[in-house]
């Protein structure tokens, strides 16, 4: 759509973008599982996910550049999977960079996957109710 409607050139590899979307999706799912293990009820999980989603959009660099943020918010943006996926998408689609330039973002998403999964496993309690 961006190419047809807005004439934005596609510089990079779409298969690479699709491949690097997988760690973002897994990190987002792991974050959702972590939210569900922290919450006691379904309503609490929904409210917490809304509380997390808006700052994710605002602090990831989607709307405002991260470099212009105060240091506190810049550090918070480091635990948002969307931050790294936006860097991947912009790098591939607009700059045409390859995997060699995106290793840091992929590594960061992998670390987030591990942290959210380990946090979920530690918080999970099996009950029979």
Backbone as XML, in Angstrom:
<?xml version="1.0"?>
<chain id="A" units="angstrom">
  <residue number="1" name="UNK">
    <atom name="N" x="0.820" y="-1.192" z="0.000"/>
    <atom name="CA" x="0.000" y="0.000" z="0.000"/>
    <atom name="C" x="0.863" y="1.255" z="0.000"/>
  </residue>
  <residue number="2" name="UNK">
    <atom name="N" x="1.917" y="1.243" z="0.806"/>
    <atom name="CA" x="2.786" y="2.412" z="0.868"/>
    <atom name="C" x="3.420" y="2.713" z="-0.479"/>
  </residue>
  <residue number="3" name="UNK">
    <atom name="N" x="3.728" y="1.669" z="-1.189"/>
    <atom name="CA" x="4.345" y="1.843" z="-2.501"/>
    <atom name="C" x="3.338" y="2.369" z="-3.522"/>
  </residue>
  <residue number="4" name="UNK">
    <atom name="N" x="2.129" y="1.831" z="-3.504"/>
    <atom name="CA" x="1.124" y="2.224" z="-4.481"/>
    <atom name="C" x="0.479" y="3.574" z="-4.169"/>
  </residue>
  <residue number="5" name="UNK">
    <atom name="N" x="0.107" y="3.775" z="-2.927"/>
    <atom name="CA" x="-0.637" y="4.987" z="-2.567"/>
    <atom name="C" x="0.283" y="6.177" z="-2.343"/>
  </residue>
  <residue number="6" name="UNK">
    <atom name="N" x="1.378" y="5.964" z="-1.606"/>
    <atom name="CA" x="2.247" y="7.081" z="-1.224"/>
    <atom name="C" x="3.566" y="7.136" z="-2.000"/>
  </residue>
  <residue number="7" name="UNK">
    <atom name="N" x="3.774" y="6.199" z="-2.895"/>
    <atom name="CA" x="4.999" y="6.122" z="-3.701"/>
    <atom name="C" x="6.256" y="6.022" z="-2.843"/>
  </residue>
  <residue number="8" name="UNK">
    <atom name="N" x="6.173" y="5.294" z="-1.746"/>
    <atom name="CA" x="7.332" y="5.056" z="-0.888"/>
    <atom name="C" x="8.122" y="3.900" z="-1.500"/>
  </residue>
  <residue number="9" name="UNK">
    <atom name="N" x="9.382" y="4.115" z="-1.816"/>
    <atom name="CA" x="10.151" y="3.032" z="-2.446"/>
    <atom name="C" x="10.449" y="1.913" z="-1.456"/>
  </residue>
  <residue number="10" name="UNK">
    <atom name="N" x="10.429" y="0.696" z="-1.944"/>
    <atom name="CA" x="10.779" y="-0.466" z="-1.137"/>
    <atom name="C" x="12.224" y="-0.810" z="-1.455"/>
  </residue>
  <residue number="11" name="UNK">
    <atom name="N" x="13.099" y="-0.596" z="-0.494"/>
    <atom name="CA" x="14.534" y="-0.754" z="-0.729"/>
    <atom name="C" x="15.062" y="-2.130" z="-0.370"/>
  </residue>
  <residue number="12" name="UNK">
    <atom name="N" x="14.441" y="-2.789" z="0.595"/>
    <atom name="CA" x="15.014" y="-4.020" z="1.125"/>
    <atom name="C" x="14.278" y="-5.272" z="0.710"/>
  </residue>
  <residue number="13" name="UNK">
    <atom name="N" x="14.598" y="-6.334" z="1.419"/>
    <atom name="CA" x="14.081" y="-7.665" z="1.128"/>
    <atom name="C" x="12.828" y="-7.951" z="1.946"/>
  </residue>
  <residue number="14" name="UNK">
    <atom name="N" x="11.713" y="-8.223" z="1.266"/>
    <atom name="CA" x="10.495" y="-8.591" z="1.979"/>
    <atom name="C" x="10.620" y="-9.937" z="2.698"/>
  </residue>
  <residue number="15" name="UNK">
    <atom name="N" x="11.262" y="-10.949" z="2.110"/>
    <atom name="CA" x="11.439" y="-12.199" z="2.866"/>
    <atom name="C" x="12.217" y="-11.995" z="4.173"/>
  </residue>
  <residue number="16" name="UNK">
    <atom name="N" x="13.206" y="-11.095" z="4.161"/>
    <atom name="CA" x="13.941" y="-10.806" z="5.390"/>
    <atom name="C" x="13.033" y="-10.132" z="6.409"/>
  </residue>
  <residue number="17" name="UNK">
    <atom name="N" x="12.208" y="-9.205" z="5.949"/>
    <atom name="CA" x="11.259" y="-8.550" z="6.858"/>
    <atom name="C" x="10.301" y="-9.570" z="7.460"/>
  </residue>
  <residue number="18" name="UNK">
    <atom name="N" x="9.801" y="-10.470" z="6.631"/>
    <atom name="CA" x="8.890" y="-11.499" z="7.144"/>
    <atom name="C" x="9.596" y="-12.410" z="8.150"/>
  </residue>
  <residue number="19" name="UNK">
    <atom name="N" x="10.832" y="-12.771" z="7.857"/>
    <atom name="CA" x="11.590" y="-13.644" z="8.767"/>
    <atom name="C" x="11.857" y="-12.952" z="10.096"/>
  </residue>
  <residue number="20" name="UNK">
    <atom name="N" x="12.188" y="-11.658" z="10.057"/>
    <atom name="CA" x="12.490" y="-10.936" z="11.292"/>
    <atom name="C" x="11.228" y="-10.468" z="12.018"/>
  </residue>
  <residue number="21" name="UNK">
    <atom name="N" x="10.075" y="-10.675" z="11.411"/>
    <atom name="CA" x="8.819" y="-10.410" z="12.100"/>
    <atom name="C" x="8.525" y="-11.488" z="13.133"/>
  </residue>
  <residue number="22" name="UNK">
    <atom name="N" x="9.057" y="-12.674" z="12.906"/>
    <atom name="CA" x="8.812" y="-13.788" z="13.824"/>
    <atom name="C" x="9.293" y="-13.510" z="15.247"/>
  </residue>
  <residue number="23" name="UNK">
    <atom name="N" x="10.524" y="-13.018" z="15.465"/>
    <atom name="CA" x="10.921" y="-12.718" z="16.849"/>
    <atom name="C" x="10.040" y="-11.639" z="17.492"/>
  </residue>
  <residue number="24" name="UNK">
    <atom name="N" x="9.589" y="-10.662" z="16.712"/>
    <atom name="CA" x="8.698" y="-9.636" z="17.255"/>
    <atom name="C" x="7.371" y="-10.253" z="17.689"/>
  </residue>
  <residue number="25" name="UNK">
    <atom name="N" x="6.813" y="-11.121" z="16.869"/>
    <atom name="CA" x="5.536" y="-11.758" z="17.202"/>
    <atom name="C" x="5.686" y="-12.632" z="18.445"/>
  </residue>
  <residue number="26" name="UNK">
    <atom name="N" x="6.763" y="-13.394" z="18.516"/>
    <atom name="CA" x="6.988" y="-14.266" z="19.678"/>
    <atom name="C" x="7.204" y="-13.429" z="20.941"/>
  </residue>
  <residue number="27" name="UNK">
    <atom name="N" x="7.958" y="-12.327" z="20.830"/>
    <atom name="CA" x="8.176" y="-11.448" z="21.989"/>
    <atom name="C" x="6.862" y="-10.830" z="22.454"/>
  </residue>
  <residue number="28" name="UNK">
    <atom name="N" x="6.024" y="-10.428" z="21.519"/>
    <atom name="CA" x="4.731" y="-9.844" z="21.882"/>
    <atom name="C" x="3.828" y="-10.889" z="22.537"/>
  </residue>
  <residue number="29" name="UNK">
    <atom name="N" x="3.851" y="-12.101" z="22.021"/>
    <atom name="CA" x="3.068" y="-13.177" z="22.636"/>
    <atom name="C" x="3.591" y="-13.511" z="24.032"/>
  </residue>
  <residue number="30" name="UNK">
    <atom name="N" x="4.904" y="-13.545" z="24.187"/>
    <atom name="CA" x="5.488" y="-13.820" z="25.506"/>
    <atom name="C" x="5.118" y="-12.724" z="26.494"/>
  </residue>
  <residue number="31" name="UNK">
    <atom name="N" x="5.078" y="-11.488" z="26.016"/>
    <atom name="CA" x="4.663" y="-10.377" z="26.870"/>
    <atom name="C" x="3.208" y="-10.544" z="27.289"/>
  </residue>
  <residue number="32" name="UNK">
    <atom name="N" x="2.364" y="-10.961" z="26.354"/>
    <atom name="CA" x="0.957" y="-11.209" z="26.671"/>
    <atom name="C" x="0.781" y="-12.330" z="27.678"/>
  </residue>
  <residue number="33" name="UNK">
    <atom name="N" x="1.566" y="-13.390" z="27.541"/>
    <atom name="CA" x="1.507" y="-14.498" z="28.498"/>
    <atom name="C" x="1.963" y="-14.021" z="29.876"/>
  </residue>
  <residue number="34" name="UNK">
    <atom name="N" x="2.998" y="-13.181" z="29.897"/>
    <atom name="CA" x="3.458" y="-12.642" z="31.174"/>
    <atom name="C" x="2.364" y="-11.801" z="31.832"/>
  </residue>
  <residue number="35" name="UNK">
    <atom name="N" x="1.693" y="-10.973" z="31.059"/>
    <atom name="CA" x="0.591" y="-10.157" z="31.593"/>
    <atom name="C" x="-0.506" y="-11.059" z="32.142"/>
  </residue>
  <residue number="36" name="UNK">
    <atom name="N" x="-0.804" y="-12.140" z="31.440"/>
    <atom name="CA" x="-1.870" y="-13.026" z="31.919"/>
    <atom name="C" x="-1.471" y="-13.784" z="33.184"/>
  </residue>
  <residue number="37" name="UNK">
    <atom name="N" x="-0.183" y="-14.071" z="33.363"/>
    <atom name="CA" x="0.226" y="-14.763" z="34.587"/>
    <atom name="C" x="0.280" y="-13.815" z="35.780"/>
  </residue>
  <residue number="38" name="UNK">
    <atom name="N" x="0.490" y="-12.535" z="35.524"/>
    <atom name="CA" x="0.526" y="-11.555" z="36.602"/>
    <atom name="C" x="-0.896" y="-11.200" z="37.068"/>
  </residue>
  <residue number="39" name="UNK">
    <atom name="N" x="-1.846" y="-11.285" z="36.161"/>
    <atom name="CA" x="-3.224" y="-10.882" z="36.454"/>
    <atom name="C" x="-3.986" y="-11.998" z="37.149"/>
  </residue>
  <residue number="40" name="UNK">
    <atom name="N" x="-4.918" y="-11.573" z="37.975"/>
    <atom name="CA" x="-5.750" y="-12.551" z="38.685"/>
    <atom name="C" x="-7.046" y="-12.853" z="37.945"/>
  </residue>
  <residue number="41" name="UNK">
    <atom name="N" x="-7.571" y="-11.872" z="37.212"/>
    <atom name="CA" x="-8.831" y="-12.053" z="36.492"/>
    <atom name="C" x="-8.648" y="-11.626" z="35.036"/>
  </residue>
  <residue number="42" name="UNK">
    <atom name="N" x="-9.624" y="-12.001" z="34.240"/>
    <atom name="CA" x="-9.585" y="-11.624" z="32.833"/>
    <atom name="C" x="-9.692" y="-10.107" z="32.669"/>
  </residue>
  <residue number="43" name="UNK">
    <atom name="N" x="-10.519" y="-9.473" z="33.457"/>
    <atom name="CA" x="-10.680" y="-8.019" z="33.379"/>
    <atom name="C" x="-9.372" y="-7.313" z="33.765"/>
  </residue>
  <residue number="44" name="UNK">
    <atom name="N" x="-8.724" y="-7.814" z="34.768"/>
    <atom name="CA" x="-7.441" y="-7.232" z="35.175"/>
    <atom name="C" x="-6.397" y="-7.391" z="34.068"/>
  </residue>
  <residue number="45" name="UNK">
    <atom name="N" x="-6.400" y="-8.524" z="33.397"/>
    <atom name="CA" x="-5.464" y="-8.746" z="32.285"/>
    <atom name="C" x="-5.759" y="-7.790" z="31.135"/>
  </residue>
  <residue number="46" name="UNK">
    <atom name="N" x="-7.027" y="-7.553" z="30.834"/>
    <atom name="CA" x="-7.386" y="-6.625" z="29.768"/>
    <atom name="C" x="-6.974" y="-5.202" z="30.117"/>
  </residue>
  <residue number="47" name="UNK">
    <atom name="N" x="-7.209" y="-4.799" z="31.338"/>
    <atom name="CA" x="-6.828" y="-3.452" z="31.749"/>
    <atom name="C" x="-5.317" y="-3.271" z="31.728"/>
  </residue>
  <residue number="48" name="UNK">
    <atom name="N" x="-4.594" y="-4.261" z="32.183"/>
    <atom name="CA" x="-3.134" y="-4.179" z="32.171"/>
    <atom name="C" x="-2.590" y="-4.144" z="30.743"/>
  </residue>
  <residue number="49" name="UNK">
    <atom name="N" x="-3.204" y="-4.903" z="29.853"/>
    <atom name="CA" x="-2.744" y="-4.882" z="28.467"/>
    <atom name="C" x="-3.018" y="-3.531" z="27.816"/>
  </residue>
  <residue number="50" name="UNK">
    <atom name="N" x="-4.141" y="-2.893" z="28.136"/>
    <atom name="CA" x="-4.399" y="-1.544" z="27.622"/>
    <atom name="C" x="-3.407" y="-0.551" z="28.222"/>
  </residue>
  <residue number="51" name="UNK">
    <atom name="N" x="-3.086" y="-0.734" z="29.489"/>
    <atom name="CA" x="-2.135" y="0.146" z="30.166"/>
    <atom name="C" x="-0.743" y="0.024" z="29.547"/>
  </residue>
  <residue number="52" name="UNK">
    <atom name="N" x="-0.434" y="-1.150" z="29.008"/>
    <atom name="CA" x="0.873" y="-1.394" z="28.409"/>
    <atom name="C" x="0.898" y="-0.999" z="26.927"/>
  </residue>
  <residue number="53" name="UNK">
    <atom name="N" x="-0.226" y="-1.142" z="26.231"/>
    <atom name="CA" x="-0.247" y="-0.926" z="24.795"/>
    <atom name="C" x="-0.042" y="0.540" z="24.397"/>
  </residue>
  <residue number="54" name="UNK">
    <atom name="N" x="-0.710" y="1.459" z="25.046"/>
    <atom name="CA" x="-0.571" y="2.867" z="24.679"/>
    <atom name="C" x="0.850" y="3.390" z="24.893"/>
  </residue>
  <residue number="55" name="UNK">
    <atom name="N" x="1.470" y="3.150" z="26.045"/>
    <atom name="CA" x="2.871" y="3.577" z="26.168"/>
    <atom name="C" x="3.780" y="2.889" z="25.158"/>
  </residue>
  <residue number="56" name="UNK">
    <atom name="N" x="3.451" y="1.672" z="24.776"/>
    <atom name="CA" x="4.259" y="0.979" z="23.787"/>
    <atom name="C" x="4.257" y="1.744" z="22.465"/>
  </residue>
  <residue number="57" name="UNK">
    <atom name="N" x="3.114" y="2.219" z="22.056"/>
    <atom name="CA" x="3.015" y="2.979" z="20.809"/>
    <atom name="C" x="3.704" y="4.331" z="20.946"/>
  </residue>
  <residue number="58" name="UNK">
    <atom name="N" x="3.512" y="4.981" z="22.080"/>
    <atom name="CA" x="4.079" y="6.321" z="22.263"/>
    <atom name="C" x="5.587" y="6.306" z="22.482"/>
  </residue>
  <residue number="59" name="UNK">
    <atom name="N" x="6.101" y="5.294" z="23.162"/>
    <atom name="CA" x="7.516" y="5.283" z="23.541"/>
    <atom name="C" x="8.410" y="4.475" z="22.605"/>
  </residue>
  <residue number="60" name="UNK">
    <atom name="N" x="7.837" y="3.773" z="21.647"/>
    <atom name="CA" x="8.634" y="2.905" z="20.784"/>
    <atom name="C" x="9.356" y="3.649" z="19.674"/>
  </residue>
  <residue number="61" name="UNK">
    <atom name="N" x="8.999" y="4.890" z="19.458"/>
    <atom name="CA" x="9.580" y="5.630" z="18.346"/>
    <atom name="C" x="8.663" y="5.675" z="17.150"/>
  </residue>
  <residue number="62" name="UNK">
    <atom name="N" x="7.477" y="5.148" z="17.290"/>
    <atom name="CA" x="6.504" y="5.155" z="16.199"/>
    <atom name="C" x="5.980" y="6.560" z="15.947"/>
  </residue>
  <residue number="63" name="UNK">
    <atom name="N" x="5.657" y="7.274" z="17.017"/>
    <atom name="CA" x="5.093" y="8.612" z="16.869"/>
    <atom name="C" x="6.119" y="9.710" z="17.105"/>
  </residue>
  <residue number="64" name="UNK">
    <atom name="N" x="7.013" y="9.501" z="18.046"/>
    <atom name="CA" x="8.010" y="10.508" z="18.403"/>
    <atom name="C" x="9.395" y="9.856" z="18.382"/>
  </residue>
  <residue number="65" name="UNK">
    <atom name="N" x="10.418" y="10.573" z="17.958"/>
    <atom name="CA" x="11.761" y="9.970" z="17.957"/>
    <atom name="C" x="12.235" y="9.662" z="19.373"/>
  </residue>
  <residue number="66" name="UNK">
    <atom name="N" x="12.804" y="8.491" z="19.557"/>
    <atom name="CA" x="13.280" y="8.079" z="20.885"/>
    <atom name="C" x="14.403" y="8.974" z="21.376"/>
  </residue>
  <residue number="67" name="UNK">
    <atom name="N" x="15.213" y="9.488" z="20.473"/>
    <atom name="CA" x="16.354" y="10.314" z="20.854"/>
    <atom name="C" x="15.905" y="11.622" z="21.503"/>
  </residue>
  <residue number="68" name="UNK">
    <atom name="N" x="14.685" y="12.065" z="21.243"/>
    <atom name="CA" x="14.174" y="13.313" z="21.805"/>
    <atom name="C" x="13.484" y="13.095" z="23.154"/>
  </residue>
  <residue number="69" name="UNK">
    <atom name="N" x="13.398" y="11.862" z="23.612"/>
    <atom name="CA" x="12.722" y="11.555" z="24.873"/>
    <atom name="C" x="13.649" y="11.796" z="26.059"/>
  </residue>
  <residue number="70" name="UNK">
    <atom name="N" x="13.069" y="12.098" z="27.212"/>
    <atom name="CA" x="13.891" y="12.140" z="28.425"/>
    <atom name="C" x="14.519" y="10.763" z="28.690"/>
  </residue>
  <residue number="71" name="UNK">
    <atom name="N" x="15.626" y="10.760" z="29.376"/>
    <atom name="CA" x="16.391" y="9.524" z="29.601"/>
    <atom name="C" x="15.549" y="8.442" z="30.265"/>
  </residue>
  <residue number="72" name="UNK">
    <atom name="N" x="14.676" y="8.817" z="31.198"/>
    <atom name="CA" x="13.835" y="7.839" z="31.888"/>
    <atom name="C" x="12.940" y="7.095" z="30.903"/>
  </residue>
  <residue number="73" name="UNK">
    <atom name="N" x="12.273" y="7.822" z="30.017"/>
    <atom name="CA" x="11.377" y="7.193" z="29.050"/>
    <atom name="C" x="12.155" y="6.437" z="27.976"/>
  </residue>
  <residue number="74" name="UNK">
    <atom name="N" x="13.335" y="6.924" z="27.649"/>
    <atom name="CA" x="14.187" y="6.214" z="26.691"/>
    <atom name="C" x="14.542" y="4.829" z="27.234"/>
  </residue>
  <residue number="75" name="UNK">
    <atom name="N" x="14.841" y="4.754" z="28.532"/>
    <atom name="CA" x="15.169" y="3.465" z="29.141"/>
    <atom name="C" x="13.949" y="2.542" z="29.180"/>
  </residue>
  <residue number="76" name="UNK">
    <atom name="N" x="12.774" y="3.105" z="29.438"/>
    <atom name="CA" x="11.549" y="2.294" z="29.431"/>
    <atom name="C" x="11.314" y="1.704" z="28.043"/>
  </residue>
  <residue number="77" name="UNK">
    <atom name="N" x="11.619" y="2.487" z="27.013"/>
    <atom name="CA" x="11.373" y="2.013" z="25.645"/>
    <atom name="C" x="12.246" y="0.815" z="25.281"/>
  </residue>
  <residue number="78" name="UNK">
    <atom name="N" x="13.258" y="0.542" z="26.055"/>
    <atom name="CA" x="14.138" y="-0.600" z="25.775"/>
    <atom name="C" x="13.487" y="-1.946" z="26.076"/>
  </residue>
  <residue number="79" name="UNK">
    <atom name="N" x="12.394" y="-1.963" z="26.841"/>
    <atom name="CA" x="11.714" y="-3.225" z="27.141"/>
    <atom name="C" x="10.457" y="-3.402" z="26.288"/>
  </residue>
  <residue number="80" name="UNK">
    <atom name="N" x="10.325" y="-2.625" z="25.232"/>
    <atom name="CA" x="9.167" y="-2.718" z="24.353"/>
    <atom name="C" x="9.564" y="-3.413" z="23.049"/>
  </residue>
  <residue number="81" name="UNK">
    <atom name="N" x="8.961" y="-4.553" z="22.741"/>
    <atom name="CA" x="9.299" y="-5.245" z="21.492"/>
    <atom name="C" x="9.074" y="-4.388" z="20.246"/>
  </residue>
  <residue number="82" name="UNK">
    <atom name="N" x="8.065" y="-3.522" z="20.283"/>
    <atom name="CA" x="7.767" y="-2.679" z="19.124"/>
    <atom name="C" x="8.921" y="-1.747" z="18.779"/>
  </residue>
  <residue number="83" name="UNK">
    <atom name="N" x="9.691" y="-1.315" z="19.771"/>
    <atom name="CA" x="10.841" y="-0.448" z="19.532"/>
    <atom name="C" x="11.809" y="-1.095" z="18.549"/>
  </residue>
  <residue number="84" name="UNK">
    <atom name="N" x="12.122" y="-2.340" z="18.777"/>
    <atom name="CA" x="13.100" y="-3.036" z="17.948"/>
    <atom name="C" x="12.513" y="-3.426" z="16.590"/>
  </residue>
  <residue number="85" name="UNK">
    <atom name="N" x="11.227" y="-3.767" z="16.564"/>
    <atom name="CA" x="10.621" y="-4.108" z="15.278"/>
    <atom name="C" x="10.528" y="-2.892" z="14.366"/>
  </residue>
  <residue number="86" name="UNK">
    <atom name="N" x="10.250" y="-1.738" z="14.922"/>
    <atom name="CA" x="10.215" y="-0.523" z="14.097"/>
    <atom name="C" x="11.589" y="-0.234" z="13.498"/>
  </residue>
  <residue number="87" name="UNK">
    <atom name="N" x="12.642" y="-0.454" z="14.267"/>
    <atom name="CA" x="13.991" y="-0.271" z="13.734"/>
    <atom name="C" x="14.277" y="-1.270" z="12.617"/>
  </residue>
  <residue number="88" name="UNK">
    <atom name="N" x="13.800" y="-2.501" z="12.792"/>
    <atom name="CA" x="13.969" y="-3.519" z="11.755"/>
    <atom name="C" x="13.197" y="-3.132" z="10.502"/>
  </residue>
  <residue number="89" name="UNK">
    <atom name="N" x="11.936" y="-2.782" z="10.665"/>
    <atom name="CA" x="11.095" y="-2.453" z="9.510"/>
    <atom name="C" x="11.621" y="-1.231" z="8.764"/>
  </residue>
  <residue number="90" name="UNK">
    <atom name="N" x="11.995" y="-0.191" z="9.500"/>
    <atom name="CA" x="12.537" y="0.999" z="8.835"/>
    <atom name="C" x="13.859" y="0.695" z="8.141"/>
  </residue>
  <residue number="91" name="UNK">
    <atom name="N" x="14.681" y="-0.102" z="8.788"/>
    <atom name="CA" x="15.964" y="-0.450" z="8.189"/>
    <atom name="C" x="15.809" y="-1.223" z="6.894"/>
  </residue>
  <residue number="92" name="UNK">
    <atom name="N" x="14.912" y="-2.184" z="6.890"/>
    <atom name="CA" x="14.729" y="-3.015" z="5.690"/>
    <atom name="C" x="13.962" y="-2.256" z="4.616"/>
  </residue>
  <residue number="93" name="UNK">
    <atom name="N" x="12.828" y="-1.691" z="4.969"/>
    <atom name="CA" x="11.961" y="-1.082" z="3.966"/>
    <atom name="C" x="12.495" y="0.232" z="3.408"/>
  </residue>
  <residue number="94" name="UNK">
    <atom name="N" x="13.057" y="1.074" z="4.255"/>
    <atom name="CA" x="13.468" y="2.399" z="3.796"/>
    <atom name="C" x="14.943" y="2.499" z="3.448"/>
  </residue>
  <residue number="95" name="UNK">
    <atom name="N" x="15.780" y="1.750" z="4.169"/>
    <atom name="CA" x="17.224" y="1.864" z="3.951"/>
    <atom name="C" x="17.805" y="0.698" z="3.171"/>
  </residue>
  <residue number="96" name="UNK">
    <atom name="N" x="17.088" y="-0.415" z="3.122"/>
    <atom name="CA" x="17.573" y="-1.573" z="2.397"/>
    <atom name="C" x="18.710" y="-2.303" z="3.081"/>
  </residue>
  <residue number="97" name="UNK">
    <atom name="N" x="18.784" y="-2.222" z="4.408"/>
    <atom name="CA" x="19.875" y="-2.887" z="5.119"/>
    <atom name="C" x="19.610" y="-4.381" z="5.207"/>
  </residue>
  <residue number="98" name="UNK">
    <atom name="N" x="20.660" y="-5.133" z="5.436"/>
    <atom name="CA" x="20.565" y="-6.580" z="5.561"/>
    <atom name="C" x="20.630" y="-7.011" z="7.009"/>
  </residue>
  <residue number="99" name="UNK">
    <atom name="N" x="20.664" y="-8.298" z="7.204"/>
    <atom name="CA" x="20.667" y="-8.877" z="8.543"/>
    <atom name="C" x="21.894" y="-8.453" z="9.339"/>
  </residue>
  <residue number="100" name="UNK">
    <atom name="N" x="23.008" y="-8.174" z="8.666"/>
    <atom name="CA" x="24.234" y="-7.800" z="9.378"/>
    <atom name="C" x="24.072" y="-6.497" z="10.156"/>
  </residue>
  <residue number="101" name="UNK">
    <atom name="N" x="23.179" y="-5.626" z="9.722"/>
    <atom name="CA" x="22.950" y="-4.359" z="10.416"/>
    <atom name="C" x="21.836" y="-4.453" z="11.460"/>
  </residue>
  <residue number="102" name="UNK">
    <atom name="N" x="21.145" y="-5.576" z="11.492"/>
    <atom name="CA" x="19.983" y="-5.704" z="12.371"/>
    <atom name="C" x="20.194" y="-6.737" z="13.474"/>
  </residue>
  <residue number="103" name="UNK">
    <atom name="N" x="21.414" y="-7.192" z="13.636"/>
    <atom name="CA" x="21.689" y="-8.224" z="14.650"/>
    <atom name="C" x="21.392" y="-7.745" z="16.064"/>
  </residue>
  <residue number="104" name="UNK">
    <atom name="N" x="21.673" y="-6.492" z="16.354"/>
    <atom name="CA" x="21.401" y="-5.960" z="17.688"/>
    <atom name="C" x="19.922" y="-5.958" z="18.021"/>
  </residue>
  <residue number="105" name="UNK">
    <atom name="N" x="19.095" y="-5.602" z="17.051"/>
    <atom name="CA" x="17.655" y="-5.596" z="17.279"/>
    <atom name="C" x="17.110" y="-7.014" z="17.459"/>
  </residue>
  <residue number="106" name="UNK">
    <atom name="N" x="17.618" y="-7.942" z="16.655"/>
    <atom name="CA" x="17.180" y="-9.335" z="16.782"/>
    <atom name="C" x="17.631" y="-9.903" z="18.127"/>
  </residue>
  <residue number="107" name="UNK">
    <atom name="N" x="18.843" y="-9.571" z="18.543"/>
    <atom name="CA" x="19.343" y="-10.020" z="19.846"/>
    <atom name="C" x="18.493" y="-9.436" z="20.974"/>
  </residue>
  <residue number="108" name="UNK">
    <atom name="N" x="18.137" y="-8.170" z="20.869"/>
    <atom name="CA" x="17.299" y="-7.541" z="21.895"/>
    <atom name="C" x="15.933" y="-8.212" z="21.971"/>
  </residue>
  <residue number="109" name="UNK">
    <atom name="N" x="15.333" y="-8.523" z="20.826"/>
    <atom name="CA" x="14.047" y="-9.228" z="20.835"/>
    <atom name="C" x="14.190" y="-10.619" z="21.445"/>
  </residue>
  <residue number="110" name="UNK">
    <atom name="N" x="15.293" y="-11.279" z="21.177"/>
    <atom name="CA" x="15.537" y="-12.611" z="21.742"/>
    <atom name="C" x="15.676" y="-12.537" z="23.260"/>
  </residue>
  <residue number="111" name="UNK">
    <atom name="N" x="16.358" y="-11.508" z="23.750"/>
    <atom name="CA" x="16.498" y="-11.314" z="25.200"/>
    <atom name="C" x="15.124" y="-11.040" z="25.821"/>
  </residue>
  <residue number="112" name="UNK">
    <atom name="N" x="14.308" y="-10.221" z="25.161"/>
    <atom name="CA" x="12.960" y="-9.948" z="25.683"/>
    <atom name="C" x="12.118" y="-11.215" z="25.714"/>
  </residue>
  <residue number="113" name="UNK">
    <atom name="N" x="12.235" y="-12.046" z="24.684"/>
    <atom name="CA" x="11.507" y="-13.323" z="24.675"/>
    <atom name="C" x="11.912" y="-14.155" z="25.887"/>
  </residue>
  <residue number="114" name="UNK">
    <atom name="N" x="13.203" y="-14.246" z="26.138"/>
    <atom name="CA" x="13.690" y="-15.032" z="27.272"/>
    <atom name="C" x="13.210" y="-14.451" z="28.598"/>
  </residue>
  <residue number="115" name="UNK">
    <atom name="N" x="13.309" y="-13.128" z="28.751"/>
    <atom name="CA" x="12.890" y="-12.495" z="30.011"/>
    <atom name="C" x="11.403" y="-12.675" z="30.275"/>
  </residue>
  <residue number="116" name="UNK">
    <atom name="N" x="10.578" y="-12.419" z="29.259"/>
    <atom name="CA" x="9.133" y="-12.551" z="29.444"/>
    <atom name="C" x="8.736" y="-14.000" z="29.697"/>
  </residue>
  <residue number="117" name="UNK">
    <atom name="N" x="9.385" y="-14.935" z="29.021"/>
    <atom name="CA" x="9.065" y="-16.352" z="29.209"/>
    <atom name="C" x="9.502" y="-16.827" z="30.593"/>
  </residue>
  <residue number="118" name="UNK">
    <atom name="N" x="10.705" y="-16.470" z="31.000"/>
    <atom name="CA" x="11.178" y="-16.859" z="32.333"/>
    <atom name="C" x="10.305" y="-16.215" z="33.413"/>
  </residue>
  <residue number="119" name="UNK">
    <atom name="N" x="9.959" y="-14.948" z="33.239"/>
    <atom name="CA" x="9.070" y="-14.283" z="34.192"/>
    <atom name="C" x="7.718" y="-14.971" z="34.289"/>
  </residue>
  <residue number="120" name="UNK">
    <atom name="N" x="7.193" y="-15.395" z="33.147"/>
    <atom name="CA" x="5.907" y="-16.104" z="33.131"/>
    <atom name="C" x="6.007" y="-17.444" z="33.838"/>
  </residue>
  <residue number="121" name="UNK">
    <atom name="N" x="7.089" y="-18.162" z="33.581"/>
    <atom name="CA" x="7.259" y="-19.466" z="34.221"/>
    <atom name="C" x="7.426" y="-19.346" z="35.729"/>
  </residue>
  <residue number="122" name="UNK">
    <atom name="N" x="8.128" y="-18.312" z="36.169"/>
    <atom name="CA" x="8.316" y="-18.117" z="37.610"/>
    <atom name="C" x="7.026" y="-17.687" z="38.294"/>
  </residue>
  <residue number="123" name="UNK">
    <atom name="N" x="6.200" y="-16.931" z="37.605"/>
    <atom name="CA" x="4.965" y="-16.404" z="38.197"/>
    <atom name="C" x="3.794" y="-17.383" z="38.093"/>
  </residue>
  <residue number="124" name="UNK">
    <atom name="N" x="3.874" y="-18.327" z="37.165"/>
    <atom name="CA" x="2.765" y="-19.238" z="36.912"/>
    <atom name="C" x="2.535" y="-20.153" z="38.105"/>
  </residue>
  <residue number="125" name="UNK">
    <atom name="N" x="1.265" y="-20.291" z="38.496"/>
    <atom name="CA" x="0.874" y="-21.196" z="39.578"/>
    <atom name="C" x="-0.225" y="-22.099" z="39.068"/>
  </residue>
  <residue number="126" name="UNK">
    <atom name="N" x="-0.029" y="-23.373" z="39.233"/>
    <atom name="CA" x="-1.027" y="-24.339" z="38.809"/>
    <atom name="C" x="-2.057" y="-24.504" z="39.932"/>
  </residue>
  <residue number="127" name="UNK">
    <atom name="N" x="-3.323" y="-24.308" z="39.573"/>
    <atom name="CA" x="-4.396" y="-24.471" z="40.559"/>
    <atom name="C" x="-5.504" y="-25.334" z="39.966"/>
  </residue>
  <residue number="128" name="UNK">
    <atom name="N" x="-6.237" y="-25.965" z="40.828"/>
    <atom name="CA" x="-7.400" y="-26.752" z="40.415"/>
    <atom name="C" x="-8.634" y="-26.104" z="41.002"/>
  </residue>
  <residue number="129" name="UNK">
    <atom name="N" x="-9.216" y="-25.206" z="40.216"/>
    <atom name="CA" x="-10.441" y="-24.537" z="40.695"/>
    <atom name="C" x="-11.514" y="-24.625" z="39.662"/>
  </residue>
</chain>
